[in-house]
Every structure is written in C-alpha cells, then in structure tokens.
Amino acid sequence: PAAPAHGQAVLSGWRMLLDAGRLQDGEPYLAGTARTPAARLSGATAAEIGTAPGELLTVSTDRGSITLPLEVADMADRVVWLPLNSPGCHVHRELGVTTGAVVSLGRAEQ
C-alpha cells in the first residue's frame, strides 16, 4: 500500500453503535443519544495540516468529501478515523472508499 504524503492519511473507522442505521427508524429519542460525529487525528497530523481541535476538517477523495469537527486523539500519525455510517458521514457512499485507503486532509473554511 502507498504511504500517505503530506496532507494525506490512511482512513480508519468503524460503525458506531448508534449511527444512521435502519434499526433506529421510529426511535428519535434513542437516535438522539448518539455521539456527535467527529473526525479524529493525532496531534502531530493535525499540526502538520494546520488544524486544531474543534475546527472543521475535510476528508476527501476524487469522488467526494466529508467535513466534520476535529478531535485530537492518541493515535498513529497520518491516520484519520471517521465513523463509517453516522448522520452527515457516510464514508462508503460519499468517499467511495473503505478503511485502509489513502485520503486527502484539509482544514475546512470556518
């Protein structure tokens, strides 16, 4: 696999227990308890692309992009974590890739 360059990262993620799945249809109160979707990067990767916690981060491919608030986490450098199927973040549909793909990172316009 290709190593991510400056401004890129390897995509990581998983489906949250409470996400945009069909089992929550008709259960707005249960769905309302879900965590707010956020992108996660290491502190070093966030600094490398000029973003800070709470700012909007855009993760993109040739097919599309997802913009979420950034959370800094204790994780490997040049890896970005996204919830795979949460409100406003449908990775497979919007980016056209799955975990392990190299994606582009950028600070979104605030």
N, CA, C and O atoms as CSV, one atom per row, in Angstrom:
chain,resi,resn,atom,element,x,y,z
A,1,PRO,N,N,0.821,-1.199,0.000
A,1,PRO,CA,C,0.000,0.000,0.000
A,1,PRO,C,C,0.864,1.262,0.000
A,1,PRO,O,O,1.962,1.278,0.556
A,2,ALA,N,N,0.358,2.294,-0.621
A,2,ALA,CA,C,1.085,3.567,-0.691
A,2,ALA,C,C,1.107,4.250,0.670
A,2,ALA,O,O,0.125,4.222,1.412
A,3,ALA,N,N,2.238,4.861,0.982
A,3,ALA,CA,C,2.354,5.616,2.231
A,3,ALA,C,C,1.754,7.002,2.015
A,3,ALA,O,O,1.974,7.609,0.967
A,4,PRO,N,N,0.999,7.512,2.989
A,4,PRO,CA,C,0.407,8.832,2.821
A,4,PRO,C,C,1.461,9.934,2.829
A,4,PRO,O,O,2.396,9.904,3.629
A,5,ALA,N,N,1.307,10.894,1.942
A,5,ALA,CA,C,2.202,12.051,1.853
A,5,ALA,C,C,1.667,13.173,2.745
A,5,ALA,O,O,0.648,13.009,3.415
A,6,HIS,N,N,2.362,14.310,2.746
A,6,HIS,CA,C,1.898,15.480,3.493
A,6,HIS,C,C,0.473,15.821,3.041
A,6,HIS,O,O,0.202,15.891,1.842
A,7,GLY,N,N,-0.428,16.030,3.994
A,7,GLY,CA,C,-1.813,16.355,3.662
A,7,GLY,C,C,-2.674,15.156,3.334
A,7,GLY,O,O,-3.809,15.305,2.881
A,8,GLN,N,N,-2.138,13.963,3.560
A,8,GLN,CA,C,-2.889,12.735,3.334
A,8,GLN,C,C,-2.844,11.875,4.588
A,8,GLN,O,O,-2.023,12.091,5.480
A,9,ALA,N,N,-3.745,10.892,4.642
A,9,ALA,CA,C,-3.765,9.953,5.763
A,9,ALA,C,C,-4.413,8.653,5.313
A,9,ALA,O,O,-5.135,8.614,4.317
A,10,VAL,N,N,-4.145,7.598,6.057
A,10,VAL,CA,C,-4.804,6.315,5.849
A,10,VAL,C,C,-6.134,6.371,6.596
A,10,VAL,O,O,-6.176,6.758,7.764
A,11,LEU,N,N,-7.209,5.988,5.931
A,11,LEU,CA,C,-8.540,6.019,6.523
A,11,LEU,C,C,-8.743,4.847,7.474
A,11,LEU,O,O,-8.476,3.693,7.136
A,12,SER,N,N,-9.217,5.171,8.662
A,12,SER,CA,C,-9.595,4.181,9.654
A,12,SER,C,C,-11.012,4.520,10.102
A,12,SER,O,O,-11.448,5.661,9.947
A,13,GLY,N,N,-11.728,3.564,10.646
A,13,GLY,CA,C,-13.066,3.862,11.142
A,13,GLY,C,C,-13.848,2.610,11.452
A,13,GLY,O,O,-13.387,1.495,11.204
A,14,TRP,N,N,-15.026,2.798,11.990
A,14,TRP,CA,C,-15.962,1.706,12.218
A,14,TRP,C,C,-17.350,2.290,12.392
A,14,TRP,O,O,-17.519,3.504,12.505
A,15,ARG,N,N,-18.338,1.412,12.413
A,15,ARG,CA,C,-19.726,1.835,12.625
A,15,ARG,C,C,-19.964,2.008,14.121
A,15,ARG,O,O,-19.653,1.127,14.923
A,16,MET,N,N,-20.516,3.147,14.473
A,16,MET,CA,C,-20.851,3.407,15.865
A,16,MET,C,C,-22.093,2.592,16.234
A,16,MET,O,O,-22.889,2.247,15.361
A,17,LEU,N,N,-22.261,2.283,17.526
A,17,LEU,CA,C,-23.418,1.508,17.967
A,17,LEU,C,C,-24.717,2.226,17.601
A,17,LEU,O,O,-25.660,1.607,17.109
A,18,LEU,N,N,-24.757,3.529,17.844
A,18,LEU,CA,C,-25.902,4.346,17.444
A,18,LEU,C,C,-25.446,5.214,16.288
A,18,LEU,O,O,-24.689,6.166,16.483
A,19,ASP,N,N,-25.901,4.894,15.089
A,19,ASP,CA,C,-25.466,5.629,13.901
A,19,ASP,C,C,-26.676,5.908,13.020
A,19,ASP,O,O,-27.777,6.104,13.535
A,20,ALA,N,N,-26.498,5.928,11.724
A,20,ALA,CA,C,-27.600,6.198,10.799
A,20,ALA,C,C,-28.238,4.904,10.301
A,20,ALA,O,O,-28.851,4.885,9.234
A,21,GLY,N,N,-28.099,3.828,11.064
A,21,GLY,CA,C,-28.642,2.534,10.673
A,21,GLY,C,C,-30.161,2.483,10.759
A,21,GLY,O,O,-30.779,3.278,11.468
A,22,ARG,N,N,-30.752,1.550,10.038
A,22,ARG,CA,C,-32.206,1.415,9.937
A,22,ARG,C,C,-32.866,0.948,11.226
A,22,ARG,O,O,-34.067,1.156,11.395
A,23,LEU,N,N,-32.132,0.330,12.137
A,23,LEU,CA,C,-32.749,-0.170,13.368
A,23,LEU,C,C,-33.216,0.947,14.292
A,23,LEU,O,O,-33.912,0.683,15.272
A,24,GLN,N,N,-32.842,2.196,13.994
A,24,GLN,CA,C,-33.286,3.320,14.816
A,24,GLN,C,C,-34.459,4.067,14.196
A,24,GLN,O,O,-34.921,5.059,14.760
A,25,ASP,N,N,-34.950,3.611,13.047
A,25,ASP,CA,C,-36.116,4.242,12.427
A,25,ASP,C,C,-37.270,4.247,13.427
A,25,ASP,O,O,-37.565,3.222,14.042
A,26,GLY,N,N,-37.912,5.383,13.587
A,26,GLY,CA,C,-39.037,5.486,14.515
A,26,GLY,C,C,-38.626,5.617,15.967
A,26,GLY,O,O,-39.487,5.614,16.847
A,27,GLU,N,N,-37.344,5.733,16.242
A,27,GLU,CA,C,-36.836,5.865,17.610
A,27,GLU,C,C,-36.000,7.138,17.737
A,27,GLU,O,O,-34.797,7.051,17.980
A,28,PRO,N,N,-36.606,8.321,17.577
A,28,PRO,CA,C,-35.817,9.559,17.604
A,28,PRO,C,C,-35.133,9.811,18.946
A,28,PRO,O,O,-34.080,10.447,18.993
A,29,TYR,N,N,-35.716,9.322,20.027
A,29,TYR,CA,C,-35.104,9.561,21.338
A,29,TYR,C,C,-33.843,8.720,21.510
A,29,TYR,O,O,-32.851,9.195,22.062
A,30,LEU,N,N,-33.878,7.481,21.043
A,30,LEU,CA,C,-32.680,6.644,21.075
A,30,LEU,C,C,-31.614,7.227,20.154
A,30,LEU,O,O,-30.458,7.366,20.554
A,31,ALA,N,N,-31.991,7.567,18.930
A,31,ALA,CA,C,-31.035,8.142,17.977
A,31,ALA,C,C,-30.447,9.442,18.516
A,31,ALA,O,O,-29.293,9.763,18.233
A,32,GLY,N,N,-31.225,10.185,19.283
A,32,GLY,CA,C,-30.760,11.450,19.851
A,32,GLY,C,C,-29.669,11.298,20.893
A,32,GLY,O,O,-29.029,12.283,21.260
A,33,THR,N,N,-29.445,10.088,21.376
A,33,THR,CA,C,-28.387,9.865,22.371
A,33,THR,C,C,-27.041,9.515,21.732
A,33,THR,O,O,-26.045,9.343,22.434
A,34,ALA,N,N,-27.015,9.411,20.409
A,34,ALA,CA,C,-25.770,9.052,19.703
A,34,ALA,C,C,-24.725,10.152,19.860
A,34,ALA,O,O,-25.062,11.327,20.001
A,35,ARG,N,N,-23.471,9.761,19.835
A,35,ARG,CA,C,-22.373,10.734,19.871
A,35,ARG,C,C,-22.385,11.573,18.604
A,35,ARG,O,O,-22.735,11.085,17.530
A,36,THR,N,N,-22.004,12.834,18.733
A,36,THR,CA,C,-21.892,13.711,17.572
A,36,THR,C,C,-20.744,13.221,16.696
A,36,THR,O,O,-19.638,13.027,17.201
A,37,PRO,N,N,-20.970,13.015,15.405
A,37,PRO,CA,C,-19.890,12.549,14.529
A,37,PRO,C,C,-18.711,13.524,14.527
A,37,PRO,O,O,-18.901,14.739,14.479
A,38,ALA,N,N,-17.503,12.983,14.579
A,38,ALA,CA,C,-16.277,13.785,14.558
A,38,ALA,C,C,-15.181,12.987,13.873
A,38,ALA,O,O,-15.188,11.756,13.879
A,39,ALA,N,N,-14.240,13.710,13.282
A,39,ALA,CA,C,-13.040,13.100,12.704
A,39,ALA,C,C,-11.951,13.129,13.765
A,39,ALA,O,O,-11.888,14.063,14.564
A,40,ARG,N,N,-11.099,12.119,13.777
A,40,ARG,CA,C,-10.012,12.072,14.758
A,40,ARG,C,C,-8.668,11.954,14.053
A,40,ARG,O,O,-8.507,11.187,13.103
A,41,LEU,N,N,-7.700,12.739,14.546
A,41,LEU,CA,C,-6.314,12.718,14.073
A,41,LEU,C,C,-5.393,12.755,15.275
A,41,LEU,O,O,-5.813,13.120,16.373
A,42,SER,N,N,-4.140,12.380,15.076
A,42,SER,CA,C,-3.124,12.593,16.114
A,42,SER,C,C,-2.816,14.080,16.181
A,42,SER,O,O,-3.091,14.819,15.236
A,43,GLY,N,N,-2.250,14.516,17.287
A,43,GLY,CA,C,-1.855,15.915,17.424
A,43,GLY,C,C,-0.842,16.326,16.374
A,43,GLY,O,O,-0.907,17.438,15.850
A,44,ALA,N,N,0.098,15.438,16.058
A,44,ALA,CA,C,1.126,15.755,15.063
A,44,ALA,C,C,0.525,15.916,13.669
A,44,ALA,O,O,0.918,16.816,12.927
A,45,THR,N,N,-0.418,15.057,13.311
A,45,THR,CA,C,-1.044,15.165,11.993
A,45,THR,C,C,-1.906,16.417,11.906
A,45,THR,O,O,-1.916,17.091,10.876
A,46,ALA,N,N,-2.623,16.732,12.970
A,46,ALA,CA,C,-3.431,17.957,12.988
A,46,ALA,C,C,-2.540,19.184,12.809
A,46,ALA,O,O,-2.872,20.085,12.038
A,47,ALA,N,N,-1.411,19.222,13.517
A,47,ALA,CA,C,-0.486,20.357,13.396
A,47,ALA,C,C,0.117,20.423,11.994
A,47,ALA,O,O,0.310,21.509,11.449
A,48,GLU,N,N,0.410,19.269,11.418
A,48,GLU,CA,C,1.011,19.215,10.080
A,48,GLU,C,C,0.123,19.874,9.023
A,48,GLU,O,O,0.627,20.484,8.080
A,49,ILE,N,N,-1.197,19.751,9.181
A,49,ILE,CA,C,-2.103,20.345,8.188
A,49,ILE,C,C,-2.734,21.649,8.679
A,49,ILE,O,O,-3.587,22.218,7.998
A,50,GLY,N,N,-2.322,22.122,9.851
A,50,GLY,CA,C,-2.775,23.420,10.341
A,50,GLY,C,C,-4.177,23.451,10.908
A,50,GLY,O,O,-4.877,24.455,10.779
A,51,THR,N,N,-4.600,22.351,11.541
A,51,THR,CA,C,-5.919,22.316,12.164
A,51,THR,C,C,-5.786,22.143,13.666
A,51,THR,O,O,-4.759,21.678,14.162
A,52,ALA,N,N,-6.824,22.517,14.378
A,52,ALA,CA,C,-6.849,22.405,15.835
A,52,ALA,C,C,-8.165,21.749,16.254
A,52,ALA,O,O,-9.138,21.774,15.500
A,53,PRO,N,N,-8.199,21.165,17.451
A,53,PRO,CA,C,-9.437,20.545,17.929
A,53,PRO,C,C,-10.613,21.521,17.857
A,53,PRO,O,O,-10.488,22.695,18.205
A,54,GLY,N,N,-11.753,21.009,17.400
A,54,GLY,CA,C,-12.953,21.818,17.286
A,54,GLY,C,C,-13.131,22.470,15.926
A,54,GLY,O,O,-14.247,22.829,15.550
A,55,GLU,N,N,-12.036,22.627,15.182
A,55,GLU,CA,C,-12.150,23.180,13.832
A,55,GLU,C,C,-12.715,22.113,12.899
A,55,GLU,O,O,-12.709,20.924,13.218
A,56,LEU,N,N,-13.198,22.551,11.752
A,56,LEU,CA,C,-13.741,21.611,10.777
A,56,LEU,C,C,-12.633,21.046,9.905
A,56,LEU,O,O,-11.798,21.782,9.380
A,57,LEU,N,N,-12.640,19.728,9.761
A,57,LEU,CA,C,-11.674,19.012,8.936
A,57,LEU,C,C,-12.415,18.412,7.752
A,57,LEU,O,O,-13.477,17.812,7.922
A,58,THR,N,N,-11.865,18.569,6.556
A,58,THR,CA,C,-12.438,17.940,5.371
A,58,THR,C,C,-11.559,16.766,4.961
A,58,THR,O,O,-10.352,16.912,4.769
A,59,VAL,N,N,-12.180,15.611,4.832
A,59,VAL,CA,C,-11.532,14.389,4.356
A,59,VAL,C,C,-12.096,14.145,2.962
A,59,VAL,O,O,-13.314,14.112,2.780
A,60,SER,N,N,-11.210,13.971,1.968
A,60,SER,CA,C,-11.718,13.874,0.600
A,60,SER,C,C,-10.985,12.834,-0.236
A,60,SER,O,O,-9.860,12.429,0.060
A,61,THR,N,N,-11.678,12.420,-1.297
A,61,THR,CA,C,-11.132,11.564,-2.349
A,61,THR,C,C,-11.547,12.199,-3.674
A,61,THR,O,O,-12.169,13.262,-3.691
A,62,ASP,N,N,-11.205,11.552,-4.774
A,62,ASP,CA,C,-11.637,12.049,-6.079
A,62,ASP,C,C,-13.154,12.011,-6.226
A,62,ASP,O,O,-13.716,12.729,-7.054
A,63,ARG,N,N,-13.813,11.182,-5.434
A,63,ARG,CA,C,-15.264,11.005,-5.554
A,63,ARG,C,C,-16.075,11.999,-4.734
A,63,ARG,O,O,-17.171,12.378,-5.146
A,64,GLY,N,N,-15.561,12.433,-3.580
A,64,GLY,CA,C,-16.338,13.325,-2.727
A,64,GLY,C,C,-15.591,13.701,-1.468
A,64,GLY,O,O,-14.397,13.435,-1.330
A,65,SER,N,N,-16.318,14.329,-0.543
A,65,SER,CA,C,-15.686,14.773,0.697
A,65,SER,C,C,-16.668,14.710,1.857
A,65,SER,O,O,-17.885,14.696,1.674
A,66,ILE,N,N,-16.101,14.674,3.054
A,66,ILE,CA,C,-16.851,14.707,4.307
A,66,ILE,C,C,-16.182,15.749,5.185
A,66,ILE,O,O,-14.958,15.758,5.314
A,67,THR,N,N,-16.974,16.628,5.790
A,67,THR,CA,C,-16.445,17.648,6.688
A,67,THR,C,C,-17.063,17.457,8.066
A,67,THR,O,O,-18.285,17.450,8.217
A,68,LEU,N,N,-16.200,17.301,9.069
A,68,LEU,CA,C,-16.629,17.077,10.449
A,68,LEU,C,C,-15.743,17.870,11.399
A,68,LEU,O,O,-14.637,18.264,11.029
A,69,PRO,N,N,-16.219,18.109,12.629
A,69,PRO,CA,C,-15.354,18.715,13.637
A,69,PRO,C,C,-14.185,17.777,13.953
A,69,PRO,O,O,-14.330,16.555,13.928
A,70,LEU,N,N,-13.034,18.368,14.248
A,70,LEU,CA,C,-11.834,17.590,14.549
A,70,LEU,C,C,-11.699,17.343,16.041
A,70,LEU,O,O,-11.887,18.248,16.853
A,71,GLU,N,N,-11.372,16.113,16.391
A,71,GLU,CA,C,-10.956,15.739,17.740
A,71,GLU,C,C,-9.542,15.193,17.629
A,71,GLU,O,O,-9.251,14.385,16.747
A,72,VAL,N,N,-8.664,15.630,18.522
A,72,VAL,CA,C,-7.298,15.101,18.555
A,72,VAL,C,C,-7.287,13.918,19.515
A,72,VAL,O,O,-7.806,14.003,20.628
A,73,ALA,N,N,-6.692,12.821,19.074
A,73,ALA,CA,C,-6.676,11.588,19.859
A,73,ALA,C,C,-5.275,10.995,19.878
A,73,ALA,O,O,-4.420,11.353,19.068
A,74,ASP,N,N,-5.060,10.092,20.809
A,74,ASP,CA,C,-3.794,9.365,20.900
A,74,ASP,C,C,-3.856,8.232,19.879
A,74,ASP,O,O,-4.365,7.149,20.167
A,75,MET,N,N,-3.333,8.495,18.690
A,75,MET,CA,C,-3.376,7.513,17.609
A,75,MET,C,C,-2.178,7.704,16.695
A,75,MET,O,O,-1.427,8.670,16.838
A,76,ALA,N,N,-2.002,6.800,15.772
A,76,ALA,CA,C,-0.858,6.855,14.857
A,76,ALA,C,C,-0.919,8.109,13.986
A,76,ALA,O,O,-2.001,8.592,13.651
A,77,ASP,N,N,0.254,8.629,13.623
A,77,ASP,CA,C,0.331,9.782,12.735
A,77,ASP,C,C,-0.090,9.383,11.320
A,77,ASP,O,O,0.079,8.240,10.895
A,78,ARG,N,N,-0.645,10.369,10.607
A,78,ARG,CA,C,-1.125,10.206,9.229
A,78,ARG,C,C,-2.160,9.089,9.091
A,78,ARG,O,O,-2.187,8.352,8.105
A,79,VAL,N,N,-3.006,8.991,10.114
A,79,VAL,CA,C,-4.191,8.137,10.094
A,79,VAL,C,C,-5.358,9.030,10.488
A,79,VAL,O,O,-5.248,9.810,11.434
A,80,VAL,N,N,-6.474,8.927,9.774
A,80,VAL,CA,C,-7.688,9.665,10.131
A,80,VAL,C,C,-8.775,8.646,10.438
A,80,VAL,O,O,-8.977,7.688,9.692
A,81,TRP,N,N,-9.469,8.867,11.544
A,81,TRP,CA,C,-10.572,7.992,11.936
A,81,TRP,C,C,-11.884,8.713,11.666
A,81,TRP,O,O,-12.043,9.879,12.027
A,82,LEU,N,N,-12.830,8.015,11.026
A,82,LEU,CA,C,-14.171,8.538,10.782
A,82,LEU,C,C,-15.205,7.499,11.188
A,82,LEU,O,O,-14.965,6.302,11.030
A,83,PRO,N,N,-16.366,7.937,11.714
A,83,PRO,CA,C,-17.470,6.992,11.885
A,83,PRO,C,C,-17.975,6.631,10.487
A,83,PRO,O,O,-18.149,7.517,9.650
A,84,LEU,N,N,-18.210,5.365,10.226
A,84,LEU,CA,C,-18.492,4.934,8.855
A,84,LEU,C,C,-19.908,5.216,8.368
A,84,LEU,O,O,-20.127,5.346,7.163
A,85,ASN,N,N,-20.880,5.314,9.285
A,85,ASN,CA,C,-22.274,5.481,8.846
A,85,ASN,C,C,-23.061,6.300,9.857
A,85,ASN,O,O,-24.037,5.814,10.428
A,86,SER,N,N,-22.649,7.523,10.079
A,86,SER,CA,C,-23.321,8.405,11.026
A,86,SER,C,C,-23.961,9.566,10.274
A,86,SER,O,O,-23.606,9.819,9.123
A,87,PRO,N,N,-24.898,10.278,10.901
A,87,PRO,CA,C,-25.513,11.423,10.225
A,87,PRO,C,C,-24.446,12.394,9.707
A,87,PRO,O,O,-23.605,12.866,10.472
A,88,GLY,N,N,-24.487,12.684,8.412
A,88,GLY,CA,C,-23.515,13.584,7.798
A,88,GLY,C,C,-22.183,12.946,7.476
A,88,GLY,O,O,-21.259,13.629,7.033
A,89,CYS,N,N,-22.068,11.644,7.692
A,89,CYS,CA,C,-20.796,10.954,7.457
A,89,CYS,C,C,-21.064,9.516,6.997
A,89,CYS,O,O,-21.099,8.586,7.802
A,90,HIS,N,N,-21.250,9.363,5.694
A,90,HIS,CA,C,-21.490,8.051,5.091
A,90,HIS,C,C,-20.278,7.750,4.212
A,90,HIS,O,O,-20.281,8.042,3.016
A,91,VAL,N,N,-19.253,7.169,4.808
A,91,VAL,CA,C,-17.942,7.042,4.172
A,91,VAL,C,C,-17.993,6.317,2.832
A,91,VAL,O,O,-17.490,6.837,1.836
A,92,HIS,N,N,-18.580,5.148,2.788
A,92,HIS,CA,C,-18.570,4.371,1.544
A,92,HIS,C,C,-19.309,5.105,0.426
A,92,HIS,O,O,-18.838,5.132,-0.712
A,93,ARG,N,N,-20.448,5.695,0.736
A,93,ARG,CA,C,-21.246,6.385,-0.276
A,93,ARG,C,C,-20.608,7.708,-0.706
A,93,ARG,O,O,-20.592,8.021,-1.896
A,94,GLU,N,N,-20.084,8.488,0.244
A,94,GLU,CA,C,-19.590,9.829,-0.067
A,94,GLU,C,C,-18.144,9.851,-0.561
A,94,GLU,O,O,-17.798,10.655,-1.427
A,95,LEU,N,N,-17.300,8.975,-0.017
A,95,LEU,CA,C,-15.891,8.963,-0.426
A,95,LEU,C,C,-15.590,7.883,-1.460
A,95,LEU,O,O,-14.603,7.982,-2.189
A,96,GLY,N,N,-16.429,6.857,-1.528
A,96,GLY,CA,C,-16.212,5.781,-2.491
A,96,GLY,C,C,-15.043,4.877,-2.149
A,96,GLY,O,O,-14.523,4.185,-3.023
A,97,VAL,N,N,-14.620,4.871,-0.887
A,97,VAL,CA,C,-13.508,4.024,-0.431
A,97,VAL,C,C,-13.886,3.397,0.904
A,97,VAL,O,O,-14.927,3.713,1.480
A,98,THR,N,N,-13.040,2.519,1.383
A,98,THR,CA,C,-13.235,1.927,2.696
A,98,THR,C,C,-11.947,2.076,3.500
A,98,THR,O,O,-10.980,2.673,3.028
A,99,THR,N,N,-11.937,1.540,4.697
A,99,THR,CA,C,-10.767,1.671,5.557
A,99,THR,C,C,-9.531,1.116,4.865
A,99,THR,O,O,-9.604,0.136,4.124
A,100,GLY,N,N,-8.401,1.751,5.117
A,100,GLY,CA,C,-7.138,1.366,4.500
A,100,GLY,C,C,-6.782,2.212,3.292
A,100,GLY,O,O,-5.637,2.190,2.841
A,101,ALA,N,N,-7.743,2.958,2.760
A,101,ALA,CA,C,-7.481,3.822,1.601
A,101,ALA,C,C,-6.735,5.082,2.042
A,101,ALA,O,O,-6.863,5.519,3.186
A,102,VAL,N,N,-5.962,5.655,1.136
A,102,VAL,CA,C,-5.292,6.933,1.398
A,102,VAL,C,C,-6.240,8.046,0.954
A,102,VAL,O,O,-6.712,8.059,-0.183
A,103,VAL,N,N,-6.510,8.980,1.870
A,103,VAL,CA,C,-7.422,10.094,1.617
A,103,VAL,C,C,-6.688,11.413,1.829
A,103,VAL,O,O,-5.626,11.447,2.450
A,104,SER,N,N,-7.253,12.488,1.314
A,104,SER,CA,C,-6.672,13.822,1.494
A,104,SER,C,C,-7.317,14.512,2.685
A,104,SER,O,O,-8.497,14.309,2.971
A,105,LEU,N,N,-6.531,15.328,3.376
A,105,LEU,CA,C,-6.997,16.068,4.546
A,105,LEU,C,C,-6.840,17.557,4.305
A,105,LEU,O,O,-5.907,17.988,3.628
A,106,GLY,N,N,-7.741,18.332,4.853
A,106,GLY,CA,C,-7.602,19.779,4.753
A,106,GLY,C,C,-8.465,20.494,5.767
A,106,GLY,O,O,-9.503,19.984,6.189
A,107,ARG,N,N,-8.036,21.660,6.150
A,107,ARG,CA,C,-8.805,22.498,7.065
A,107,ARG,C,C,-9.956,23.099,6.273
A,107,ARG,O,O,-9.740,23.743,5.246
A,108,ALA,N,N,-11.172,22.891,6.748
A,108,ALA,CA,C,-12.343,23.418,6.049
A,108,ALA,C,C,-12.494,24.903,6.341
A,108,ALA,O,O,-12.032,25.398,7.369
A,109,GLU,N,N,-13.141,25.602,5.430
A,109,GLU,CA,C,-13.445,27.013,5.655
A,109,GLU,C,C,-14.376,27.113,6.854
A,109,GLU,O,O,-15.387,26.413,6.919
A,110,GLN,N,N,-14.044,27.966,7.785
A,110,GLN,CA,C,-14.840,28.099,9.018
A,110,GLN,C,C,-15.998,29.047,8.837
A,110,GLN,O,O,-16.764,29.270,9.775
